[in-house]
Amino acid sequence: LLIKKGILSMAAWQHKDGAMQTFVPDMIGLAELPLQNLAGITGFYNYYLFTGDASVLPAAYKLSLSYLSLWKKAEDGLVVHHKGTWDWPDWGVAADYPVLENAWYYYALRSAAEIGRAAGLGGSEILESRAASLKEAFDKAYWDGSAYASGALYDDRANAVAVVSGLASKDKYPAVIEIFKSVYNSSPYMEKYVLEALCRMDRPDLAAARIRKRYGEMARDRGTTLWEVWSEDEGTANHAWSGGPLVIMQRYFAGVSPLTAGYESYLIKPDLAGLRRIDAVVPTAVGPVSVKAEKREEAVSYTVTPAEKGRAVLAVRAAADDAVTAGDERVNDEPRKTYGGLIFLKRENGAAWFLAPAGKEYRITVVKKQ
């Protein structure tokens, strides 16, 4: 409800020149932080994806289109810098603003196109065409063979948004991963996107390591709120944007995420990410999803209970020659056959995939080949 109020309030208080106001309501001046606003547009679609609430889409789409139109296309295909009232990309150090601005703009274009399609409104094709043109220019301008950069320094935030937005192709992942092993420029706000980028590049183990390294002091603190920056003595002591690891652990470690709006269909793909044990109950639009995973020597055991509604796809890490048991039945990879109540689909991309009928508990064990 808080997110819904935020979206509708931003739409209702759009500035007279078309700018999205970062702080609302504001009847006198204009407070516009362009990169936060572009991030906000990506959040509009995420709100719909996680809740299934389409009531906000027309207002969100109209706001997004008018705001995105404030950026102009440069001769090289990139965006002309849009200043706003504060060129603020993040706290932290050495932010690569040109890369960030183009990557956030691309991400917002694609998110706005999804909003338009979901709302049944026109214009998505134009947004996708602009995004495709920007992607080509982005690689040409900023990829140097090791990472995305507009100058001599590499920025973890800029490369993270390039990954989560879809700008970075998979062949670039190994190089970008190396950047994340040594560059720590971001504040708690943008660190969330670094963690998400690592998970999308199938390195949740490195995401877990960065969570320990960067958020460890905050987690050990006796206080009950999250700091704005990495030191309790700077900034405020209560900033929601520092909760990024909670989002990452729910979506990529417990592995529960929507495939279609409102969890009509959703994925359960647990990943221990170097942890010994996971025990999580994830609230969703169709009810709670319970996920337990535990590693013992060469075996990993899973106990999963999907929600009472929705269509759950379950995936567990398993190489082609790993032994998979569902309930008490050995899985022999026969498509559409039922094992322990689960309907086997395929073994692909290092995982065994199943359909998990709603509201029942399922047990799976994966034993690594010796």
Salt bridges, closest charged atoms under 4 A:
ASP17 OD1 - HIS15 ND1 3.11
GLU32 OE2 - HIS82 NE2 2.68
ASP53 OD2 - LYS4 NZ 3.29
ASP87 OD2 - HIS81 NE2 2.88
ASP87 OD2 - LYS83 NZ 3.89
ASP90 OD2 - ARG157 NH1 2.92
GLU101 OE1 - HIS81 ND1 2.94
GLU114 OE2 - ARG117 NH2 3.49
GLU128 OE2 - ARG117 NH2 2.88
ASP139 OD2 - LYS172 NZ 3.32
ASP155 OD1 - ARG157 NE 2.99
ASP156 OD2 - ARG210 NH2 3.14
ASP171 OD2 - LYS172 NZ 3.99
GLU178 OE2 - LYS181 NZ 2.93
GLU191 OE2 - ARG210 NE 2.70
GLU191 OE1 - ARG214 NH1 3.07
GLU196 OE1 - LYS192 NZ 2.69
GLU196 OE2 - ARG200 NH2 2.87
ASP202 OD1 - ARG317 NH2 2.40
ASP205 OD2 - ARG203 NH2 2.84
GLU228 OE2 - HIS239 NE2 3.67
ASP271 OD2 - ARG317 NE 2.48
GLU294 OE2 - ARG296 NE 3.49
ASP321 OD2 - LYS369 NZ 3.97
ASP322 OD2 - LYS368 NZ 3.03
ASP333 OD2 - ARG347 NE 2.98
GLU348 OE2 - LYS346 NZ 3.15
